């Protein structure tokens, strides 16, 4: 019997044993009249073998339950339902719902922060609802169910939020992934209906409570999102219950589609802390969900209507979702015979496919010229070996954030060349969807910041200096009136009613701060001393305090400082993609009157009245933005940077280990043809001025494997 078959049997026996108490059993019955928690008892990553999908009637049920709860609570709003890969199946807006929302992390928490996305108040509510629904779907698997409240907990400056002198959230920065720009996430054709994903999110991942996953027979099939309070924000204090109405209304949509109780975030821990799932329980719902389901069509017709969302949904009919793990979803098993372990055993790999079922990212040789030499480029065999060894490690590794305990890690692995071009991409079964885009971001970020001293034109430093600055929008005085103006005078009217926030940061300032902080005046320059930065290293530099979590200390050089930092304005990461994201919001808000953003998130001029939404600087090596939480390392041939690997999906230490040891084991399999960066040039060897604590490179779990008791597996490599 193969390893995966054995793990399935063990997982099933573990999940089916024991109970969770009478109160949880009662809640399960109330939550899901199809069986609730019992549905998921034998699902630990394999139930999606069945073609399980949301039907139009089921989407209608979800919407009707949401609307019934919103009606009882007198909070009209906008709801969206998506499938697991982000196809928008319906967007519904109630009568009297606010069509626009304001982005803010400071509501009721003191003086507002100026800059970044903070205060932008021309965002269509439909985009917020879609982002919430996609977040619930993208973060959840058969092994874990997370919500936008969970996301709020893990992206803030402290983990847990509100606990001073604690490190930042484990997925700090993940909100700026799945972006509407970029070259990986698919762009929908609403006239064609659902198709292979994963699809872009209009606002990235959401941290605003009110987004939940939807489950059928133990497997996630999509997500539901609702917004009616007018604020797109987050929960900055989790010591109590904030009783967010958007959240309880969205929760109503999950009745009969609830996540299994033994998979929800509130039974999963990280760093000794339990995740939050919802601040509401099902017995606090006020509306009769059964009654809402029984007259769903009539209720929806009476309370509002489906609405068109440019680039996402046609507003005409409720769609059928795709079946995850099958060709129509864009994610399916790799062809038989591909991705086998050294002993010939199948690695149970999955790949990303197009509408014809073709692998979008098969392993290929690089076409770059590292240090000017074609012979330095990674070969197809080397890429295949790296992917194979990373998959092998994932299948051996004990997951951090999945249930049942002892489950293998579920991740996506991406290998890129020295210019950020994707050379190969593969995932394990049931990895979270968000990890795909993030694995690319991680690999590219490690390469970009490790290019010092390489023959790259332009150098990373020169590229940063050439980028147009972010054009921060201030709140608009009459957002509703402005949104109705789809004429060519929109920009002029916007700038007259709401001047751009000033001063706007220059990317050269980030570069100067970085070089000064590191004590390396030529960092990222072509003439600098060669260095290697893993994403953990770059993440250290991107925190609002250095070292991470020490409240009395100033910010890292790539972060905003005290009084300027927020989840919506983190520093270099958010500034790089700001103009592109705002262009997309304007494109949707004005129903296509302004062109949509292209396939690169970076280099956009934004609301510059002299060069409106142009892209004078092409940055394909960072097309989908950068990422600032761990899970990547650069790949070297000698002291020459030749590429990078990014891993994402199942705990940041696991991601670090799989990327780092994946490269190491692939190197050993190919007699040392390439490998991890030489120890002498790794970021953790840099002696920072002022005797500051050194950067980190990677951090591996102490005893990570399911099938052995090995420990300290990364030491000495």
N, C-alpha and C positions, 0 to 999 in steps of 0.2 A: 504493500500500500504506500502511495506517495506521501510526502510530508504534509501537503495541503489537506489530503483526505483524513489523515490522522488528526490534524489540528481541528478539523470540522467536528469529528466525533467527540474530542475532548471538550470543545467549546459547547456543544449541545448538552453533554452530560452536566457541565458546570452550570449552564444557564437554567436547566430544568430542575436542578436540585434546590431544595429549601423554599422558603416563602418570605414575604416582605411585610407580614402583619395584617391584621384585620382592617385597619384604617386604610392602608394602601390598596388592599383588595377591593374595599368598598369604593375608593376613588376610581380605581381602574374600571369598575362596572359603570360608574357614572360617566366617566370620560368617554368610553368607547363601547357602544352596545354590540360591537362585533367581537368583543373579547379582550380589548385593552391590552394589558401587559402580557397576557397569555399568548397573544399573536406573535410576539417577538421572542418567545422563549427559545426557539430553535434557529433564530437568525443571528449569525455572527459574521456576516459578509457573503453569504452564499444564496440567500433567498432571491436576489435579483436575477438568478438564472431563469426565473419565471418572467414572462413578459407582463410585468405589473405596471399599470399606468392609470392616470386619472382620466375618467370619462367626462364628457360635457355635463351629464346629469350630476356627477359628483362635484364638479366645480360649481355648478349652480347651487348645490346644497351648501357648500362652504360659504359662498357669498350670502345666501339667504340667512344662515346662522349669524354671520357677521352683522348683517343689516338689522336683524331682529334685536341683537344686543345693543347696537348703536342707537336704535330707535328708543328702546326702553331707557337708555342712559342719556338721551337727548344730546348726543354728540354725533352729528352727521359728519361723514368723511368719505375717504376714497380707499377702496380695497383692491388688491391685486392678488391673483393666483398664478403661480408658475409651476412648471414641472422641475424635475431634479437637475436638469442641465440648463435651466434658465429660460426656456421658452415661455413667453407670456401667454397664458391661456385665457385670461379675462382681466379687464380693468373696469371697475364699476364705481361710479360717483353718485353719492346720494344728493337729493335736493338740499339746497342751502349749504352744501359743503364748501369750505374755503378752497378755491382752486390753486392757491399758492401757499408755500410754507417758507419759514425763515430758518436758516441754518444757525444754530447757536448752541454753545456748550456752557453758557453763563447764565441762563435763565434762573433767577432767584438765588444766584450764588455770587453776587457782587458786581463790580464794574465790568462792563462788556469789554472784550478783547477786540482790537481793531486789526484787521488784516487777515489774509488767507480767506477761507470760506466763511469766516465768522460774520454774521449780519447780512449775508446775501439773502434777499427776500423775494427773489423773482423765480424761485424754483417751483415748477409744477408739482402739485401734491401727488400726481400720478407717478412721477419719477421716484418720490420718496416711498410710496407704497410698493412699487416694483423692487426697489433696492432692498426693502425690508423682507419681502417674500423670497427674493433670491438668496439673501443672507441665511435665512432659516434653512433653505434647501441646500446651499453650498457647504455649510458647516457640518451638516448632519449625515450620518451613515447608519448602517445596520448595527454598528457598535457604539455609537454615541449620538445623542440628540441635543443640539444646541440651538439657541434662539438669539435674537438681536440683543436681549439682555445679557446673555452670556458674552456676546461680542463686546458689549459695553464694559464688562468687567475685565477683559483681557487686553484691551488696547490703550488703557490710560497710563498716566505717568507713575502711578503706584499700583501694586497688586498686593492687597485689594485696594480699589479706589477709596480715598479718604484716609488710608493708613499711612501716616507720614513716615519717612525714612524707610520705605520699602521699595525694592526694585520695581521697575515698570512691568506692565503686563507681559505675559509670555508671547503674545502675538502683537506686540507694540508695532504699529505701522501697517498691519494687514488691512486696515480700512482703505488704504490707497492701492488696492489690487482689484482685479476684475473690471478695470476702468473702461469707459466707453471708447477710448482711443486704444491704440496698441495693435499688435500684429498676430495675436493668438486668439483672443475671445472673438467669437463669431458675431456678426451684425445681422440682425433679423431682417427678413423681407416679409412684412406683415401681410402682403397680398398672397404670399405662398403658404402661409400657415406654419406650424411647428416643423422644425428640421433638426439636423445634427448640431449639437453644441460642443462645448459650453459657450453660453452667450455672455456678452458684456452686461455689466450693471451700470445704469445711468449715473450713479453717484458712488461707485465703489461699494465695498461692504458697509453695511449699516450697523451703528451702535445704538440706535434709537429703539427702545422697547416697543413691541408691536409687530414683530416678525417671528413666525413659528414654522417649523417643518411640518409636513403632512405625511402620514404613514398609512400603508395598506399591507396587511398580512406581514407585519414586522419589517418591512423595507420602506425607506423614504421614497416618496413619489413626487415631492414638490414642496412648495411653501406658500404661506399666506401672509400678507402684510396689510396693515391698516394705519392710516393717519387721519386724524380729525382735529387735533389740538393746535395745529398751525405751526408747531415748533419741531424741527428736525434736529434732535440733540442726543443726549445720553444721560445716564444716571451717575452723578459724580460722588454720591455717598450711598454705599450699599449696606450700611449698618442697620437700616430699617427697611420698611416697605413703602415705596413711593406711590402706590395705588394709581399708576398711570392708566388712564382710561383707554388709550389706544391699545395697550397691552391686553386688557380684559376683553375688549371687543374682538381683537384678533384671536384670542384664545377661544372664543366661542366658535370660530370657524373650524377649530380642530376637533370638535365633537364628532365622533365616529371615525376620525382620521388622526387620533392622538398618537404621540410617540410612546412606545413601551416604557413603563415606569422604571424598569431596570436598565434603561439606556440613557435616561435623561441626565443633563448636566449636573443636577443636584445630587447624583450618586457617584460623580466622577471628581477626582482630585488632581491637583497639580501643585507642586511645591508645598504639599501638606494643607492646601486650602481647597474647599469645595466650590465648584462652579455654581452659579445661579441659573435657574431655568426660567422661572416666572415668579413675580411677586403676587400673583393671584392663583387661587385654586379653583377647580371646576365647580365646586359647590357654591361659589360666590357669583356665578352667572345669574342674571335676573330674568333673561328671556327663556321661553320654552323652546328648546332646540328641536324637539320632535315636531312641534307645531310649525316651526319655521321650515323644516324639511318637507312637511306635508303640503304646503302651499307655496313652495319656493318661487315658482314662476310668477305667480300673482303678486307676491310680496316685492320681488325685485322690480316688477313693472310699476308698482305703485310708489316706490320710495326713491327711484332714481333711474339711471340708465347706464349701459355700457358706453364707454367713451374711447375715442381714438387717441392713441399716443404715437406721435410721429416716430417712426423707426422701431417701434416695439409691438404695436397692436392695432388692428384695423377697426376695432369698435363695432364690428358687424355681428359676430357670432362667438360663442364660447367654443374653444378648441379642445381637442383630445391631446393629452400629454404623450410624450414619447416614453418608451420602456427602457429604463437605465440598464446598461450592460448589453444592449442590443443595437444593431446597426443604426436604427432610426434616431438613437440618442446621440450618436457621435462618439460613443465609447463602447468598445466591444472587446471580446477576447482576442489576443494575438493569434494569427494563424498557427495551426498545429505544426510543431517542429521548431517554431521560433522561440527564443528566450528559454533555452534549456540550461540547467546547471551542468557543471563539469562532468557529473556522473550520468548525464542524459535525462535526469528527472525534469519534468515540466515545472517552470517557475510560476505558473498560473498568472501570466502577464496579460495586461489589457493595453490597448492602444487607442489613439484618437483617430477617427476616420472621417472622411468627407461624405457627401451625399451618395457617392457610388460605392461606399464601403472601403475605400483605399486609405491606407495608413498615411496620415498627414506628415508624420515625422519619422520615417524609417531611418535607421542608422546610415550615415554617409560620411565620406571623407571631407575634411575641411578644405576650403579653397583660399584660405588666408595665407599670409607669408610672415609668420612670427619671426621677428628680428630680420626680416627681409629674405628668409630662406624657405622655399617650398618644402624642403625636407623636414622642417620643424613641424609642419601641419599634422594634426591628428588624422589617422587613417580610419577607414570604416571598421576594420578589425579592432582597432583600439577603442573606438566608440562603443561597438557592440560588447566588448569585454567589460568596459566600465559599467554599462547599463546592466549587464548580466550579474556582475558582482554586487552591485547595489541592490538589485532585486533579491539576490540570495541572502544578503544581510537583512533586508527588511523581513523576509520570510522567517528568519531565525530570531528576530528581535522581539522582545516583549513590548507591547504597546503601552504608552503612558496614559492616553486619554480615551481608552475604549473599554467596553465591557463585553463579555465576561473577562475577568482577570485571567491573564495568561494568553490572551489573544495576540496574534502576530501583528506587527506594525503594518499599517496601510498607508502608502505614500505614492507620490508622483516623483519621478526622477527625470531631470533634463540635463543634457550635456551641450555646451556651446563652444564655439571656437574663440580665438583671441579678439574677434570683432563682434562677438555676441550673437552670431548666426547659430540657429538651432541645428545641431548635428544629429540629434536623436532624442526621443522622448518616450517614456513608458511608465505605466503605473501598475501597482498591485490591485488585486480585486478589492472593491468597496472602499478605496481611498476617498476622502472628501473631495468634492469637485473644486473647491477653492484652491487646493494645493497645486493644481496644474499651472495656472497663471503665476502663482507665487513661486513655484520652482524655477520658472524661467527668469523671473525678476531676480531671484537670489543668485542664480548662476551668472547672469549678466552683471550684477552689482559687484560680485567678487572679482570678475575679470576687469571691469572698469577701474576699480580702485587699486588693482595690482599692476597697472600698466606703466608705472613709473620706470623710466630708463629704457623703455621698449621703442622699437622703430614703428611708431604709430603716428599717422598724420590725419587729423590733428591729434596732438596729445590730449589726454583728459583735461589738463589744465587749460590748454588753449581752447578746447571746446567749451568748457564752462565759462570762460571769459567772453565767448562769442554769443552766448544765448541771450535772447531778449528777456527783460525782467518780467516778473508776474505783474499784471495790471489789476490790482485789487479793487473790487467794487465795494463802494459804501452802500448802506441800505438806501433803497429807492423810496422817495416820498410818496409816490402814488403807484405802487406796483401793479394793482389791478388795471388801472388805466393804461399804464405803459405796456402791459402784456397784450393789450388789444391792438396796439400799433404794430402792424406787420409791414409797414411801408419802409422805404429806404431811409427814412428819417429816424429810425429807431435808435441808432447809436448816438446821433446828435441829441435826441431827446433824453436819452439815458444820461449822457455826460452833463447835460444842463440841469437835470433834476437831482443827480447824484454823482458829484465829481469822484474821480478815482482817489482811493486812499493814498496818502503820501506821508513819508517817503516810501518808495517801493524798494525792496532789497535787490541788490545786484549779486549775481552769482560769483563775481570776482571777489566779493567780500567773504563769502563762504570759503573760497579757496585760500584767501589770505589768512583767515582764522585757522583753517586746517593746518597750513604750513607752519604757522606760529605755534599752535598747540602741540604739534608733533616735534617741533624743534628741527624740522626738515624744510628749509626754505625752497627746496626743489621738489617737494612731494607732488606727484601727478604730472611733473614736467618730463619732457623727453630726455632731458639731461640729468635727471635725478638718480639717486641710488636705488637700485631695484628693491622692491618690497612686495610682500604678499599680504593681502587683507581678506580674511574670511568675512562672511556676513556678520558673525558675532563681533568681529573687530569694528566693522563699520557701524554696527548697532551701538556699540559703546560710545562712539563719537557723535551719535545722533540722539542721545538722551537729554532731557531738559536739566539733568544734573550729572556731574561727573565727579567721582564714580556714581554709577546708576543708583538712584534712590537716596542719596545723601542730600537732604533738603537744604542744608546750609551752603552747599557748593554751587558754583555757577554751572551754566550749561556746557555741553560738549560743542565743538566748533561747527557741527552740521545741524544743530538744533536752534530753535528760537529760545530766547531767554525768559526769565521770570517776567510776568506781565504781558508777554507777547505770545507765549506758547499755548496752544490748545490742541485737542484731538483733530480739529479742522485746520490747524496751521502749525505743523510740527517743525518746519524748517526746510532744509534742502529737498527732502522727499516730496513734500506737498507743493513747494514753489516750482519744482521742475514741471509738474503736470497741471498746474493751476489754470493757465490760459487755455489749454486744450479742453479741460473739464468744463470751464465756463462757456467755451464756444458750443459744446454739445448741449448744455442746458439752454442756451439761447436758441439753438437750432430747434429743439423740441418745443420750447415755450412759444416760439414764433411760427410753429407749424411748417418748418422748412424754409422760411424766408431767408434765413442765414444758412450757408452751407454747413454740413456736418463736419465734425473733426475727422482727420485722416487716420492713417495707420501708425502714426507716431505721436506719443503723448508729449514729447519734448521738442522745444524749438519754436513753439507757437507764439505769435505776437499778441494774441488776446485782443482786448478792447483798446488797442492803440489806434486812435483816430487817423493817424498817418499811414498805417499799414494794418488794416483790420483783418485779423484772423489769417495771417499768412504764416508760412513756415520757411523762413529764409535759411535756417540751419537744420540740416538733416542729421538725426541722431539715431540711426537704425540699431546701434549697439545697446540702446536703452529704450527701445520702442515702446515697451509697456511699463516704463517707470522703474524706479529702484525699490529695493526692499531692505528693511533695517531690523529684522529679527533673525535669529540664527538658522543655519541649515545649508551652508554652501562653503566651498573652498575653491581656490584657483588650482589649475593643473599646470605643471611645469615639465619641460624637457631640459634637464640640467637647470640652468638659471634663467631659461627662456620661458616666458608665459605662453602657453599654447591653447588654453581654454579654461573652462570652469564647469563645475557640477553643482546643481541645486536640487535639494530634496525638501519636500513639504508634505505634511499631513498628519503626523502622529506624535507630537511632543518635540520641542525644539532640541533637546539633547539627543533624542533618537535621530532627528534630521541631521544634526551635526555629525553623529557617528557614522550614519549610512553614507553620507557624502565623503567624509574623510577616509574611512576604511574601505569604501568602495573603490576609490582611486588607488589606495595602497594595495589592495588585493588584486586589482586589475594589473597594476604594475608588476607584482610578483608573478602573475600568470603569464606575462609577456616579457619576463627576464629584465625588468627594470627599464623598459623603453621610455617611460615617462613616470611621473609620480607626483606626490604632494610637493609643495614648495620646500626648498632647502630650509632647514630649521633656522639658519642664521639670518634669513631675510623675512621671516614671519613677523607679523605685526606685534606679537607678544615679546619680541626682542628689542623693540624700540624703547630707549630710555627717554621718557618724557621730561621736559623741563620742569623745574620746581619739585622734583622728586615725587611727581604724581604717580598714583597706582598705574601699573602697566595695563595696556589693552589685553583682551583675551583673544585667543585664536579659535579653538574649538573646546567644547565641553561634552564629554561622553558619559553615558550612564555607567555606574560602577559595575553592575552585574547585569548585563543587558539581554542575555540570550535565554530562550525558552529551552533549548536542548543541551545546555552545558552550564557549569558554574564558573566559567571564566570571569575574571574581574579586571578592572583597570585596562581595558582592551586597547586603549589608544596610547598608552604610555610608551615613550621612547620612539615613536614613529615620526 
